Amino acid sequence: MADLKKRFEQAVADSKKLPEKPDNMTLLKIYSLFKQATEGDVQGKRPGFTDMVGRAKWDAWSLVKGKSGDEAMQEYIDLIESLKE
């Protein structure tokens, strides 16, 4: 567990210095896995249609609802690793 957390923290640091900026769908995937790993299932009401960015983030996070923190951490690590290549 401690090893996974350490690798997750390294992946978070690595995500800030990727060779190129990922597309918006990939950024939403990164966001949703990070939020699921650190906060758990999405909370609160879905933002209104005037908040398009907030709504997209909420929807992406909602798609990983029910995934354990460890699963989300591992998927986050794997995604960041694939983007570093």
Secondary structure, DSSP 8 states (H G I E B T S, - for coil): -HHHHHHHHHHHHHHTT-SS---HHHHHHHHHHHHHHHH-S--S----TT-HHHHHHHHHHHHTTT--HHHHHHHHHHHHHHHH-
